[in-house]
Structures are given as C-alpha cells and as structure tokens.
Amino acid sequence: MNHGFVKVAAATPKIQVAGCKYNADRIIEIIEKAENNQVKVLVFPELCLTGYTCGELFLQDTLLNSALEQLGRIVEFTLGKDVLVTLGVPVCTEGKLYNTAAMIQNGQLLGLVPKKNLPNYSEFYEARYFNPGHEKTEVILVNGKKVPMGTNLLFRCANLPSLTIGIEICEDLWVPEPPSVRHAMAGATVILNLSASDETTGKDRYRFDLIKMQSARLVCGYIYADAGEGESTTDLVFAGHNLIAENGNILKQSKRFENEFIFSELDVQKLMNERRRMTTFTHTSFQEYEIIEFRYRLSDPLPETKLTRFIDRAPFVPGVKEDRDRRCEEIIHIQAYGLKKRLEHTCAKNAVIAISGGLDSTLALLVTCKAFDLLQLDRKGIITVTMPCFGTTDRTYQNALSLAEHLGTTLMEIPIQEAVLLHFKDIGQDKDKHDITYENSQARERTQIIMDLANKYNGFVIGTGDMSELALGWATYNGDHMSMYGVNSSVPKTLVRYLVSYFAETAEEESLKDVLFDILDTPVSPELLPPVEGLISQKTEDIVGPYELHDFYMYYILRFGFTPSKIYRLAVIAFDGIYDKEVILKWLKVFYRRFFSQQFKRSCLPDGPKVGSVAVSPRGDLRMPSDASAALWLEDLNNIK
C-alpha cells in the first residue's frame, strides 16, 4: 500500500437462487482467494447471498433467516483477515425489508448501507418487496449485535485515511442524482457498487461509459460488481459485467457471461492529489454522515503492493493509432488556431522561422503553413531561414531546403560562420574551445538574425522549442528560448515525433512524405558542435538523457505531483527491459536538478498555446519560483536502495 496503491477486486460468485448456504460457501471461497492475493477491498453483487431474482421468496422468513445465519458465518470467517468485504443481503428491521450492502472486516459487521433508489419499472419490481433506504443512521440488531444502518455511512481506513469508502447499490448510480455524488463531496475516494444489472443488447456499453464518467466526475475509484450466472433466467439473463475504474479510466473489466474475479490497484494518493489540484472539487462536511473506521495490519514502512495495472511509458501519446491520429489532428488545430489569432491581432502578413532540418522546427513550420492557409495568406509570406554554421550536417541542411521548397515558403540561406567568428574575436573566445560559449553564441546569432528579419519584413518570429526542452532548460537563454509566439511550447518531445509523422502520413505529395520521414529518422541534435566524418556528433539524448524517460517524469511530476520515489517505482515497471534501474534513477536525478535550476528560463517564456493537461507556462500551469531548492526531491531519490 506504499505510495497509495490499494489492491481491490470485484467478484461474481456462481449462486443458487435462494440457496443461502451454497452461496455463502462460494463467497467464502472467493474471500479466501482475495486474502491470499492481498486484496484489501472486495466487492460482491447485489443480494448475492440470496440471489437477486428470488421474487416473492423475499417475503418468506425461511429465506431471510437463512440469509442472516449465513451472513454471520461469513463475518466469523473473516476474523483475522485484512480484506474488507462488501456483499448484498436482505435485512428486515421494524417490519420493513431493505436491500443492503453489508460491510465486513476482521470478524466484524461494520455497517449496513441500504439501497436508496428502488426501480419499479419494466422488468424491475423491487418496491414490491423492499423499502428505500433512509439517510439517517439508526442502530439495528443483526444476529444479536448492534450494527449501524443508513445510506450516509462512510468507511475510512484509520491507518490509510486517503482510503474512504462510500456505497451505492445498482439503480442508485442510474438516477439523476446518485448518492455517490454526496459520498464523494463528504470525503469518499472510492465508491463501491453492488449491482444486479440484467443484460440487454447494448447495455454493456452504456454501463461501461456510465461508470467511467462517474469516476471521472467524482475523481474517485469506482468498483462495480454485477450479478451473473446462477440468477434465475425465467425472464432475465445476468452477465457478471464487473468493472474497476479510476478517475475516468477503466483499469479492468470482466468478460461478460463468465462470472469472473477481477482485481487491480487503485491509486488513492493520486485521487487525493487530483482533488487538491482541482479547486472546484469542493469538500462538504455533511453533519448527517457517520464515519466508521476500520484498520489494516500494516507494517512500517508500508508494504509495497505488487502492481498489475497498466503503466503507460508514453503517457502523452495514445497507444491506439486511431486515438493517436485524432489527438494529433486536434493538437495541430489548437496550435494553428492559436497562431492564426496572434497573426490577425498583430496584422502580420509575414512570419519568420528558423529551420534546421530537425523535428521541432519542422513541426513549427508545418503548423505555420496551416495557420497561413486558414488566413488565406500566401505561403510565400512564411520566411524560412536556414543558418548553417559549424555543426550543420549535409543531411539536415538538405532536408531544411527541401522542406521549405515543398511547402512553398520563401527560403533564405544565411551562413553565420563569419559573424560568429567575428563575435568570438570581439569577446576573446578561442574558436577551438568547444564550450558553452562556443555553442550559445551560434544560437543567439541565429535568434538575432530572425528577429531583425521580422523587423525588416514586418513579420513575426515563430518559436520552435518544445515543452520537454523547456522542462529541462535545454534552450539557450535569449537564443532559441525566445520568439514572438511559441507554437510547440506545450508539446512534449515524444509527441512532436508523432505529430510530424501524422503530417507525413496524410501528406498528398510523395516527395514531401520522403523528406518528413527522413527528418523523423534523424537523431535529435542542436548541431552546435562540428560533425564527425559528416555525421552528427552532438546527440541531445546522450547529454541530457532519453526524452521518453524525461516525458514520463514530467507527466507525473507536473500532472499529479507524485513523489520522486513513486515516479521512480512507476518508471522501473513501465520501462522494464528497456532501461535498467540505475539508468532510470540517474536520469531522474538529472531531470530534477535541471527542472529546478532552469526555472528562470520558463519564467519569461513567450506566449504559446496549451494543448494538453500539462504545460509549463509561467502564466498558467507552472507558477514556480526561479530560486526554489530541489534538495527535498533529491533527498527522496537518494534514499532509494
């Protein structure tokens, strides 16, 4: 449970209608399985102890008494076990029958939550037998022991308070105002739903979307356990469609018609972090709620839950091509429309952009062309400037020329060797000393040229740097760091590649495709050091580390505020077989050191459009002091063994 991961499960036992002992046996078998698999929260379907389809048998004392007897047996079986069990059972009190969820742990019946919304339409006749649950908690006797019952019960783990559980039952989710809304606002981070949802054509998709979106709206974990095989098929069929969701993501779902036991891990720490970030997610203290505490047997430090959930090593890039293409098209539109507005506002008819034959400048140029097309401006107004110097290779130079030609822009070639050498002479820099001054002098010379060209042609300088470079500070201050509008400023490097690839795949001209694919195949480099035998000698990822790692780190640092040790743990799983632990730790330390030390560059960034859930604009997502210390974060990493 270290880092907030809680293993949870939803299970559909094969039952016998009205066969309480048989059903209890199956439930006990699954509880044993869950305990052996270190499951901490286990959810069974609605009325699974009797069967949901008992009909008039719910009015028989024989059935109700047997259900309570078997409930007591299950409670006793959990003695000494950690797993928190929730199962459906009919309970009668004061002459009224309720469809309830029983919460059980370590030999104790913690509470009963009755169903609030009883469907009595189409195939459902629950109001014929049951009474709607009441919000006010009352204490009733169950098997001779006092037990709280009411819809406003929340169950909180005393030694992991971020795990607070609310319960609703089947139809409660399908109404306009589900109880889970109030539960979440009162502090519940995980919602359990015990359900008996019969299967009809297309209902599974609706159910899937409903649970997915409810978990997103409430920023919660949602565990849904559905009735399945064993229920009466007199008029209905139940498919056991179990789902586990977390904040809009389905972590696991069962195959229908197979009565599965599914499990995954909810990240309750992540949910709390997300709620903390969202100031519109309000916590309301409802006085009528009662908090019932339970406790796990946890060691210090907390045990490390083995993770089975999928951890995407490219969180910025959708894994399915159809989704990825849709994302690329959307981002390109955001970039282009942002630039279109800025060009309109400044009345600029020309744009100036430095092209290197690399990925970032290629994407920026492609976006600029789209913006000009939207404005119905001649692409000749896009002044593409190639400025070869000491590190320029023939491959990137030729690609830059070809790209400008195929896109129909105005190409200017301005070699800068002489200007840089004169500058070296002015400042006393040895031209054979390939240090940071040697490199940055070239970058600043290029920026000076395109800024002055923008003045000359009443134009507008388009920035090319991407978000990954900005996060690492891999930009020359007042060099490529500066522009009049940075179209790539919130696009991570891993996504830049796919955006250029999308342009290549959708390009109509074959020769343009060829150029773009060759650019995609070129190593990432600022080309500020002389080539070796005509090949790029300065590869960015050899210096600052692999961008796929840095983008992974950046996502979890900026999006969720995870601790360094948690990010390291996730990275080790995500990049298993690609990078060893030592490499992952090395570059994570590099990321933190650079991220903190280079904030001053981000504090004065040019404008640029936000395209995703993570951005580094000092006016938006990252209002961070430039002189903050990284010591706490690096200390956490230094404690990793």
C-alpha positions as CSV (number, residue, x, y, z in Angstrom):
1,M,0.0,0.0,0.0
2,N,3.1,2.2,-0.2
3,H,2.6,5.3,-2.5
4,G,-1.2,5.0,-2.0
5,F,-1.8,1.8,-4.1
6,V,-4.7,-0.3,-2.8
7,K,-5.4,-3.7,-4.3
8,V,-9.2,-4.0,-4.9
9,A,-11.4,-6.7,-6.5
10,A,-14.9,-7.3,-7.9
11,A,-16.2,-10.9,-7.9
12,T,-19.3,-12.6,-9.2
13,P,-19.9,-16.0,-7.5
14,K,-22.0,-18.6,-9.2
15,I,-25.0,-18.8,-7.0
16,Q,-28.2,-20.8,-6.4
17,V,-31.4,-18.8,-6.2
18,A,-32.5,-19.0,-2.5
19,G,-29.5,-21.3,-1.7
20,C,-28.0,-19.2,1.0
21,K,-25.6,-21.8,2.3
22,Y,-24.4,-22.7,-1.1
23,N,-23.9,-19.0,-1.9
24,A,-22.1,-18.4,1.3
25,D,-19.7,-21.3,0.5
26,R,-18.9,-19.7,-2.8
27,I,-18.4,-16.3,-1.2
28,I,-16.1,-17.7,1.4
29,E,-14.0,-19.4,-1.3
30,I,-13.6,-16.1,-3.1
31,I,-12.8,-14.2,0.2
32,E,-10.0,-16.8,0.8
33,K,-8.7,-16.2,-2.7
34,A,-8.8,-12.5,-2.3
35,E,-6.9,-12.6,1.1
36,N,-4.3,-14.9,-0.5
37,N,-3.8,-12.3,-3.3
38,Q,-3.5,-9.5,-0.8
39,V,-6.7,-7.8,-1.9
40,K,-7.8,-5.1,0.5
41,V,-11.3,-4.2,-0.8
42,L,-13.5,-7.0,-2.2
43,V,-17.0,-6.3,-3.7
44,F,-19.7,-8.8,-4.4
45,P,-23.0,-8.2,-6.3
46,E,-26.3,-7.1,-5.0
47,L,-28.3,-9.6,-2.9
48,C,-25.7,-12.2,-3.8
49,L,-26.3,-14.1,-0.5
50,T,-29.9,-15.0,-1.6
51,G,-29.9,-14.2,-5.3
52,Y,-31.4,-11.1,-6.7
53,T,-34.2,-12.9,-8.6
54,C,-35.9,-14.5,-5.6
55,G,-39.2,-12.6,-6.2
56,E,-41.9,-13.4,-3.7
57,L,-39.5,-15.6,-1.7
58,F,-38.2,-12.3,-0.2
59,L,-41.3,-12.3,1.9
60,Q,-40.5,-15.7,3.4
61,D,-39.0,-15.8,6.9
62,T,-37.2,-19.0,6.0
63,L,-35.1,-17.2,3.3
64,L,-34.4,-14.1,5.4
65,N,-33.4,-16.1,8.5
66,S,-31.1,-18.3,6.4
67,A,-29.5,-15.2,4.9
68,L,-28.8,-13.7,8.3
69,E,-27.4,-17.0,9.5
70,Q,-25.0,-17.3,6.6
71,L,-24.1,-13.6,6.9
72,G,-23.0,-14.4,10.5
73,R,-21.0,-17.3,9.2
74,I,-19.2,-15.1,6.6
75,V,-18.5,-12.5,9.3
76,E,-16.9,-15.1,11.5
77,F,-14.8,-16.5,8.6
78,T,-13.2,-13.0,8.1
79,L,-11.8,-13.0,11.7
80,G,-8.1,-12.4,11.4
81,K,-8.3,-11.4,7.8
82,D,-7.4,-7.9,6.4
83,V,-9.7,-7.9,3.3
84,L,-12.7,-5.5,3.6
85,V,-15.7,-7.4,2.2
86,T,-18.9,-5.9,0.8
87,L,-21.8,-8.2,-0.1
88,G,-25.5,-7.9,-0.8
89,V,-28.0,-9.2,1.7
90,P,-31.7,-8.6,2.5
91,V,-32.2,-7.3,6.1
92,C,-35.5,-6.9,7.9
93,T,-36.0,-4.4,10.7
94,E,-39.1,-2.9,12.4
95,G,-41.2,-5.0,10.0
96,K,-39.6,-3.4,6.9
97,L,-37.3,-5.2,4.4
98,Y,-34.2,-3.5,3.0
99,N,-31.8,-4.4,0.1
100,T,-28.5,-3.7,1.8
101,A,-24.7,-3.8,1.4
102,A,-23.0,-5.4,4.4
103,M,-19.5,-4.1,5.1
104,I,-17.4,-6.8,6.8
105,Q,-13.8,-7.0,8.1
106,N,-11.8,-9.0,10.6
107,G,-14.8,-10.8,12.2
108,Q,-17.0,-7.7,12.5
109,L,-20.0,-6.4,10.6
110,L,-19.1,-2.8,10.4
111,G,-22.3,-1.4,8.9
112,L,-25.2,-1.9,6.5
113,V,-26.0,0.5,3.7
114,P,-29.5,0.2,2.2
115,K,-30.4,0.8,-1.4
116,K,-31.9,4.3,-1.8
117,N,-33.5,4.2,-5.2
118,L,-35.7,1.2,-5.9
119,P,-36.5,0.5,-9.6
120,N,-40.1,-0.4,-10.2
121,Y,-40.4,-0.2,-13.9
122,S,-40.0,-2.5,-16.9
123,E,-38.5,-5.8,-15.6
124,F,-37.9,-4.4,-12.1
125,Y,-40.3,-4.8,-9.2
126,E,-38.1,-4.0,-6.2
127,A,-40.6,-1.7,-4.5
128,R,-42.9,-4.8,-4.2
129,Y,-40.6,-6.2,-1.5
130,F,-38.1,-3.6,-0.3
131,N,-38.2,-0.2,1.3
132,P,-36.0,2.7,0.2
133,G,-33.0,3.3,2.5
134,H,-33.0,6.3,4.8
135,E,-30.2,8.7,5.2
136,K,-30.4,9.0,8.9
137,T,-28.3,6.3,10.6
138,E,-30.0,4.0,13.0
139,V,-28.6,1.1,15.0
140,I,-30.3,-2.2,14.5
141,L,-29.7,-5.7,15.8
142,V,-28.2,-8.3,13.5
143,N,-27.5,-11.7,14.8
144,G,-27.7,-10.3,18.3
145,K,-25.2,-7.5,17.7
146,K,-25.7,-3.7,17.2
147,V,-25.0,-2.5,13.7
148,P,-25.3,1.0,12.2
149,M,-27.5,1.2,9.1
150,G,-28.1,4.1,6.7
151,T,-27.2,5.4,3.3
152,N,-25.0,8.1,4.8
153,L,-22.3,5.8,6.1
154,L,-18.7,6.2,5.0
155,F,-15.9,3.7,5.9
156,R,-12.5,5.1,6.5
157,C,-9.2,3.3,6.9
158,A,-7.7,4.6,10.2
159,N,-4.1,3.9,9.1
160,L,-4.6,5.0,5.4
161,P,-7.1,7.9,5.7
162,S,-7.0,8.6,1.9
163,L,-9.0,5.3,1.6
164,T,-12.5,6.4,2.4
165,I,-15.3,4.3,1.0
166,G,-18.9,5.1,0.1
167,I,-21.5,2.6,-1.1
168,E,-24.4,2.7,-3.6
169,I,-26.4,-0.2,-5.0
170,C,-27.2,-0.7,-8.7
171,E,-30.0,1.7,-9.5
172,D,-28.5,4.3,-7.2
173,L,-26.0,5.0,-10.0
174,W,-28.5,5.3,-12.8
175,V,-30.6,8.1,-11.2
176,P,-30.2,11.9,-11.9
177,E,-28.6,12.5,-8.5
178,P,-26.6,9.4,-7.4
179,P,-25.8,9.0,-3.7
180,S,-22.1,8.7,-4.8
181,V,-22.1,12.5,-5.5
182,R,-22.7,13.3,-1.9
183,H,-20.4,10.5,-0.7
184,A,-17.5,12.0,-2.7
185,M,-18.2,15.5,-1.5
186,A,-18.2,14.2,2.0
187,G,-14.8,12.7,1.5
188,A,-15.2,9.3,-0.1
189,T,-12.4,8.5,-2.5
190,V,-13.7,5.0,-3.5
191,I,-17.2,4.1,-4.4
192,L,-18.5,0.5,-4.3
193,N,-21.5,-0.5,-6.3
194,L,-23.2,-3.8,-5.7
195,S,-25.3,-4.5,-8.7
196,A,-27.7,-6.9,-10.4
197,S,-27.9,-5.3,-13.8
198,D,-29.5,-7.6,-16.3
199,E,-28.1,-7.9,-19.8
200,T,-29.9,-6.5,-22.8
201,T,-28.5,-5.5,-26.2
202,G,-26.1,-2.6,-26.0
203,K,-26.5,-2.1,-22.2
204,D,-22.9,-3.1,-21.5
205,R,-21.6,-0.1,-23.5
206,Y,-23.9,2.3,-21.6
207,R,-22.8,0.7,-18.3
208,F,-19.2,1.0,-19.2
209,D,-19.5,4.7,-20.1
210,L,-21.6,5.4,-17.0
211,I,-19.1,4.0,-14.6
212,K,-16.2,5.6,-16.4
213,M,-17.7,9.0,-16.4
214,Q,-19.0,8.8,-12.8
215,S,-15.4,8.0,-11.6
216,A,-14.2,11.0,-13.7
217,R,-16.8,13.4,-12.3
218,L,-16.2,12.4,-8.8
219,V,-12.4,12.0,-9.1
220,C,-12.7,8.6,-7.4
221,G,-12.1,5.0,-7.7
222,Y,-15.3,3.0,-8.6
223,I,-15.7,-0.7,-8.1
224,Y,-18.7,-2.3,-9.7
225,A,-19.7,-5.9,-9.0
226,D,-22.5,-7.4,-11.1
227,A,-24.7,-10.4,-10.7
228,G,-24.1,-13.3,-13.1
229,E,-24.6,-17.0,-13.7
230,G,-26.8,-18.6,-11.2
231,E,-29.5,-16.0,-11.1
232,S,-32.9,-17.1,-12.4
233,T,-33.3,-16.9,-16.2
234,T,-37.1,-17.0,-16.1
235,D,-37.2,-13.6,-17.8
236,L,-33.7,-12.1,-17.5
237,V,-30.1,-13.0,-18.0
238,F,-27.3,-11.6,-15.9
239,A,-23.8,-11.4,-17.4
240,G,-21.5,-10.6,-14.4
241,H,-20.1,-7.4,-16.0
242,N,-17.6,-6.3,-13.4
243,L,-15.6,-3.1,-13.7
244,I,-12.9,-1.2,-11.8
245,A,-12.5,2.5,-12.7
246,E,-10.3,5.3,-11.6
247,N,-10.9,8.9,-12.4
248,G,-12.2,8.3,-15.9
249,N,-10.0,5.3,-16.7
250,I,-11.3,1.7,-16.7
251,L,-8.5,-0.3,-15.1
252,K,-10.1,-3.7,-15.5
253,Q,-13.3,-5.2,-16.7
254,S,-14.5,-8.8,-16.8
255,K,-15.7,-10.8,-19.7
256,R,-19.4,-11.0,-19.7
257,F,-21.1,-14.3,-19.1
258,E,-18.1,-15.8,-17.3
259,N,-18.6,-14.9,-13.5
260,E,-15.0,-13.6,-13.1
261,F,-12.9,-12.4,-10.2
262,I,-11.1,-9.3,-11.3
263,F,-8.6,-7.1,-9.5
264,S,-6.4,-4.1,-9.9
265,E,-4.9,-1.4,-7.8
266,L,-6.5,2.0,-7.1
267,D,-4.1,4.9,-6.5
268,V,-5.9,6.7,-3.7
269,Q,-2.9,9.1,-3.3
270,K,-3.3,10.1,-6.9
271,L,-7.0,10.8,-6.4
272,M,-6.3,13.0,-3.3
273,N,-3.7,14.9,-5.3
274,E,-6.1,15.5,-8.1
275,R,-8.8,16.7,-5.8
276,R,-6.3,19.0,-4.1
277,R,-5.4,20.5,-7.5
278,M,-9.0,21.0,-8.6
279,T,-10.2,23.9,-6.5
280,T,-13.7,23.4,-8.0
281,F,-13.9,20.0,-6.3
282,T,-15.5,21.1,-3.0
283,H,-15.4,19.0,0.2
284,T,-18.7,19.4,2.1
285,S,-19.0,18.3,5.7
286,F,-22.5,16.8,5.8
287,Q,-23.3,16.5,9.5
288,E,-25.7,13.6,8.9
289,Y,-22.8,11.4,7.7
290,E,-21.3,8.9,10.1
291,I,-17.7,7.8,9.6
292,I,-16.9,4.2,10.6
293,E,-13.3,3.4,10.9
294,F,-11.5,0.1,10.2
295,R,-7.9,-0.7,10.3
296,Y,-5.4,-2.8,8.2
297,R,-2.5,-4.6,9.7
298,L,0.2,-2.5,8.0
299,S,3.9,-2.6,8.6
300,D,6.2,0.5,8.9
301,P,7.2,1.3,6.2
302,L,4.0,0.5,4.3
303,P,4.1,-2.8,2.3
304,E,4.6,-2.4,-1.4
305,T,1.6,-3.6,-3.3
306,K,2.6,-5.5,-6.4
307,L,1.2,-3.6,-9.3
308,T,-0.8,-5.3,-12.1
309,R,-2.4,-2.2,-13.6
310,F,-1.0,-0.9,-16.9
311,I,1.6,1.8,-16.6
312,D,2.0,3.6,-20.0
313,R,5.6,4.5,-20.7
314,A,4.3,7.2,-23.1
315,P,1.6,8.9,-21.2
316,F,1.4,11.8,-23.6
317,V,0.9,9.5,-26.7
318,P,-2.3,7.4,-27.1
319,G,-1.4,3.8,-27.8
320,V,-4.1,3.1,-30.3
321,K,-3.4,4.6,-33.7
322,E,-6.9,5.8,-34.3
323,D,-6.9,7.7,-31.0
324,R,-3.4,8.9,-31.7
325,D,-4.3,10.3,-35.1
326,R,-7.4,12.0,-33.6
327,R,-5.2,13.5,-30.9
328,C,-2.6,14.7,-33.4
329,E,-5.3,16.4,-35.6
330,E,-6.7,18.1,-32.6
331,I,-3.3,19.4,-31.3
332,I,-2.4,20.7,-34.8
333,H,-5.7,22.6,-34.9
334,I,-5.0,24.1,-31.4
335,Q,-1.5,25.2,-32.5
336,A,-2.6,26.6,-35.8
337,Y,-5.7,28.5,-34.4
338,G,-3.6,29.9,-31.6
339,L,-1.1,31.3,-34.2
340,K,-3.8,32.4,-36.5
341,K,-5.3,34.6,-33.8
342,R,-1.9,36.1,-33.0
343,L,-1.1,36.9,-36.7
344,E,-4.5,38.5,-37.0
345,H,-4.1,40.6,-33.9
346,T,-0.7,41.9,-34.9
347,C,-1.8,42.4,-38.5
348,A,1.3,40.5,-39.6
349,K,1.4,39.2,-43.2
350,N,4.7,37.6,-42.8
351,A,6.2,35.0,-40.4
352,V,9.9,34.3,-39.9
353,I,11.0,30.9,-38.7
354,A,14.5,29.3,-38.3
355,I,14.6,25.8,-39.8
356,S,17.3,23.3,-39.0
357,G,16.0,20.1,-40.6
358,G,15.1,18.9,-37.1
359,L,11.8,17.8,-35.7
360,D,10.8,20.9,-33.7
361,S,11.4,23.4,-36.4
362,T,9.7,21.1,-38.9
363,L,6.5,20.9,-36.7
364,A,6.5,24.6,-36.2
365,L,6.8,25.2,-39.9
366,L,4.0,22.8,-40.7
367,V,1.8,24.5,-38.1
368,T,2.6,27.9,-39.5
369,C,1.7,26.8,-43.0
370,K,-1.7,25.6,-41.7
371,A,-2.3,28.9,-39.9
372,F,-1.5,30.8,-43.2
373,D,-3.9,28.6,-45.1
374,L,-6.6,29.3,-42.5
375,L,-6.0,33.0,-43.0
376,Q,-5.9,32.5,-46.8
377,L,-2.4,34.1,-46.9
378,D,0.2,33.3,-49.5
379,R,2.8,30.8,-48.0
380,K,5.4,33.0,-49.6
381,G,4.9,35.2,-46.6
382,I,6.5,32.5,-44.5
383,I,10.2,33.3,-44.5
384,T,12.1,30.1,-43.7
385,V,15.7,30.8,-42.7
386,T,18.4,28.2,-42.7
387,M,21.6,29.4,-41.0
388,P,24.3,26.8,-41.4
389,C,27.3,27.0,-39.0
390,F,30.0,24.8,-37.5
391,G,27.8,21.8,-36.6
392,T,25.4,21.7,-39.6
393,T,25.4,18.4,-41.5
394,D,24.6,18.0,-45.1
395,R,21.6,15.8,-44.2
396,T,19.8,18.3,-42.1
397,Y,20.8,21.2,-44.4
398,Q,19.3,19.4,-47.4
399,N,16.2,18.4,-45.5
400,A,15.7,22.0,-44.5
401,L,16.0,23.2,-48.1
402,S,13.7,20.5,-49.4
403,L,11.0,21.2,-46.7
404,A,10.9,24.9,-47.5
405,E,10.6,24.2,-51.2
406,H,7.9,21.5,-50.9
407,L,5.8,23.7,-48.6
408,G,6.0,26.7,-50.9
409,T,7.6,29.1,-48.5
410,T,10.2,31.8,-49.1
411,L,13.7,30.4,-48.4
412,M,16.6,32.4,-47.1
413,E,20.0,30.9,-46.5
414,I,22.3,33.0,-44.3
415,P,25.5,31.3,-43.2
416,I,26.6,32.6,-39.8
417,Q,30.2,31.3,-39.5
418,E,31.8,34.6,-40.2
419,A,29.5,36.5,-37.9
420,V,30.1,34.1,-35.1
421,L,33.9,34.1,-35.6
422,L,33.8,37.9,-35.5
423,H,31.9,37.7,-32.3
424,F,34.4,35.3,-30.9
425,K,37.1,37.8,-31.7
426,D,35.1,40.6,-30.0
427,I,34.7,38.7,-26.8
428,G,38.1,36.9,-26.8
429,Q,36.6,33.4,-27.3
430,D,39.0,30.7,-28.7
431,K,37.3,29.2,-31.7
432,D,38.8,25.8,-31.0
433,K,37.4,25.8,-27.4
434,H,34.1,24.0,-27.8
435,D,32.5,25.1,-24.6
436,I,29.1,26.6,-23.7
437,T,30.1,30.0,-25.1
438,Y,31.0,28.4,-28.4
439,E,27.6,26.7,-28.6
440,N,25.4,29.5,-27.3
441,S,27.0,32.2,-29.5
442,Q,25.6,30.4,-32.5
443,A,22.1,30.1,-31.1
444,R,22.0,33.7,-30.1
445,E,23.3,34.8,-33.5
446,R,20.5,32.9,-35.2
447,T,17.9,34.5,-33.0
448,Q,19.3,37.9,-33.7
449,I,19.0,37.3,-37.4
450,I,15.4,36.1,-37.4
451,M,14.3,38.9,-35.0
452,D,15.9,41.5,-37.3
453,L,14.3,39.9,-40.4
454,A,11.0,40.1,-38.7
455,N,11.5,43.8,-38.2
456,K,12.6,44.2,-41.8
457,Y,9.6,42.3,-43.3
458,N,7.1,43.5,-40.8
459,G,6.9,39.8,-39.7
460,F,6.5,37.7,-36.7
461,V,9.1,35.2,-35.3
462,I,7.7,31.7,-34.7
463,G,9.3,29.8,-31.8
464,T,10.2,26.1,-32.3
465,G,11.2,24.8,-28.9
466,D,9.1,22.1,-27.3
467,M,7.9,21.5,-23.7
468,S,10.4,18.8,-22.9
469,E,13.3,21.1,-23.8
470,L,11.7,23.8,-21.6
471,A,11.2,21.5,-18.7
472,L,14.9,20.5,-18.9
473,G,16.1,24.1,-19.7
474,W,17.7,22.7,-22.9
475,A,17.5,26.1,-24.6
476,T,19.9,29.0,-25.0
477,Y,18.6,31.8,-22.9
478,N,17.6,34.7,-25.2
479,G,18.6,32.4,-28.1
480,D,16.2,29.7,-29.3
481,H,14.5,30.3,-26.0
482,M,13.0,33.5,-27.4
483,S,10.3,34.2,-30.0
484,M,7.1,36.1,-30.5
485,Y,4.9,33.0,-30.3
486,G,6.0,29.5,-29.4
487,V,3.7,27.1,-31.2
488,N,5.4,24.0,-29.7
489,S,5.6,25.3,-26.1
490,S,3.3,22.7,-24.5
491,V,4.0,19.8,-26.9
492,P,6.4,17.1,-25.3
493,K,9.2,15.8,-27.5
494,T,7.6,12.3,-27.6
495,L,4.5,13.8,-29.1
496,V,6.4,16.1,-31.6
497,R,7.6,13.0,-33.3
498,Y,4.0,11.6,-33.8
499,L,2.7,15.0,-34.9
500,V,5.3,15.2,-37.7
501,S,4.6,11.5,-38.5
502,Y,0.9,12.4,-38.8
503,F,1.7,15.2,-41.3
504,A,3.9,12.7,-43.3
505,E,1.2,10.0,-43.4
506,T,-1.5,12.5,-44.5
507,A,0.6,14.4,-47.0
508,E,-0.5,14.1,-50.6
509,E,2.9,14.8,-52.2
510,E,5.1,11.7,-52.1
511,S,8.3,13.8,-52.1
512,L,7.2,15.7,-49.1
513,K,6.5,12.4,-47.3
514,D,10.0,11.3,-48.0
515,V,11.5,14.5,-46.5
516,L,9.4,14.3,-43.4
517,F,10.2,10.6,-42.9
518,D,13.9,11.3,-43.2
519,I,13.6,14.1,-40.7
520,L,11.9,11.7,-38.3
521,D,14.8,9.3,-38.8
522,T,17.4,12.0,-37.9
523,P,19.0,12.0,-34.4
524,V,17.8,14.8,-32.2
525,S,20.6,17.4,-32.0
526,P,21.2,21.2,-31.7
527,E,24.1,20.8,-34.2
528,L,26.3,23.3,-32.4
529,L,29.5,21.2,-32.4
530,P,31.4,20.2,-35.6
531,P,30.3,16.9,-37.2
532,V,32.5,13.9,-37.3
533,E,33.0,12.5,-40.8
534,G,29.9,14.4,-41.9
535,L,27.7,12.9,-39.3
536,I,26.0,14.5,-36.3
537,S,28.4,14.4,-33.3
538,Q,26.2,16.1,-30.7
539,K,23.2,13.9,-29.8
540,T,20.9,15.6,-27.3
541,E,19.8,12.4,-25.6
542,D,23.4,11.4,-24.9
543,I,23.8,14.6,-22.9
544,V,20.5,15.2,-21.1
545,G,19.0,11.7,-21.3
546,P,16.3,9.9,-23.2
547,Y,13.3,12.1,-23.9
548,E,10.9,9.2,-23.4
549,L,12.1,9.0,-19.8
550,H,12.0,12.7,-19.2
551,D,8.5,13.0,-20.7
552,F,7.4,10.2,-18.3
553,Y,8.9,12.0,-15.4
554,M,7.5,15.4,-16.4
555,Y,4.0,13.9,-16.7
556,Y,3.8,12.5,-13.2
557,I,5.6,15.5,-11.6
558,L,3.5,18.2,-13.2
559,R,0.2,16.4,-13.6
560,F,-0.1,14.6,-10.3
561,G,2.6,15.9,-8.0
562,F,4.0,12.4,-7.2
563,T,7.0,12.0,-5.0
564,P,10.3,11.2,-6.8
565,S,10.4,7.7,-5.3
566,K,6.9,6.9,-6.6
567,I,7.8,8.1,-10.1
568,Y,10.9,6.0,-10.0
569,R,8.9,3.0,-9.0
570,L,6.4,3.5,-11.8
571,A,9.3,4.1,-14.3
572,V,11.0,0.9,-13.3
573,I,7.8,-1.0,-14.2
574,A,7.0,0.9,-17.3
575,F,10.5,0.7,-18.8
576,D,11.3,-2.8,-17.7
577,G,13.5,-4.5,-20.3
578,I,14.4,-1.1,-21.9
579,Y,16.4,0.7,-19.2
580,D,17.8,-0.8,-16.0
581,K,17.1,0.7,-12.6
582,E,20.4,2.6,-12.3
583,V,19.8,4.3,-15.7
584,I,16.3,5.3,-14.7
585,L,17.5,6.7,-11.3
586,K,20.4,8.6,-12.9
587,W,18.2,10.5,-15.4
588,L,15.5,11.1,-12.9
589,K,18.1,12.9,-10.7
590,V,19.2,14.8,-13.8
591,F,15.6,15.8,-14.5
592,Y,15.0,17.2,-11.0
593,R,18.3,19.1,-10.9
594,R,17.7,20.7,-14.3
595,F,14.0,21.3,-13.7
596,F,14.7,23.3,-10.6
597,S,17.8,25.1,-11.8
598,Q,16.3,26.2,-15.1
599,Q,13.0,27.6,-14.0
600,F,14.4,31.2,-14.7
601,K,14.1,30.4,-18.4
602,R,10.5,29.3,-18.1
603,S,9.6,32.4,-16.0
604,C,10.0,34.6,-19.1
605,L,8.6,32.3,-21.8
606,P,6.9,33.8,-24.9
607,D,3.2,33.2,-25.3
608,G,2.1,29.8,-26.7
609,P,-1.0,27.6,-26.8
610,K,-1.7,24.9,-24.2
611,V,-2.6,21.7,-26.0
612,G,-2.8,19.1,-23.2
613,S,-3.2,18.6,-19.4
614,V,0.4,19.5,-18.7
615,A,2.1,22.8,-19.6
616,V,5.0,24.9,-18.2
617,S,3.7,28.5,-18.9
618,P,4.5,30.9,-16.0
619,R,1.1,32.5,-16.7
620,G,-0.8,29.2,-16.3
621,D,0.2,25.8,-15.1
622,L,3.7,26.4,-13.6
623,R,3.8,29.4,-11.4
624,M,7.1,28.4,-9.7
625,P,9.8,30.5,-8.1
626,S,13.0,30.5,-10.1
627,D,15.2,30.0,-7.0
628,A,13.3,27.1,-5.3
629,S,15.5,24.3,-3.8
630,A,15.5,20.8,-5.2
631,A,17.0,19.4,-2.0
632,L,13.8,17.6,-0.7
633,W,13.2,15.9,-4.0
634,L,16.8,14.8,-4.5
635,E,16.9,13.5,-0.9
636,D,13.9,11.3,-1.6
637,L,15.8,9.8,-4.5
638,N,19.0,9.4,-2.5
639,N,17.1,7.2,-0.1
640,I,16.2,4.7,-2.8
641,K,18.0,1.4,-2.3
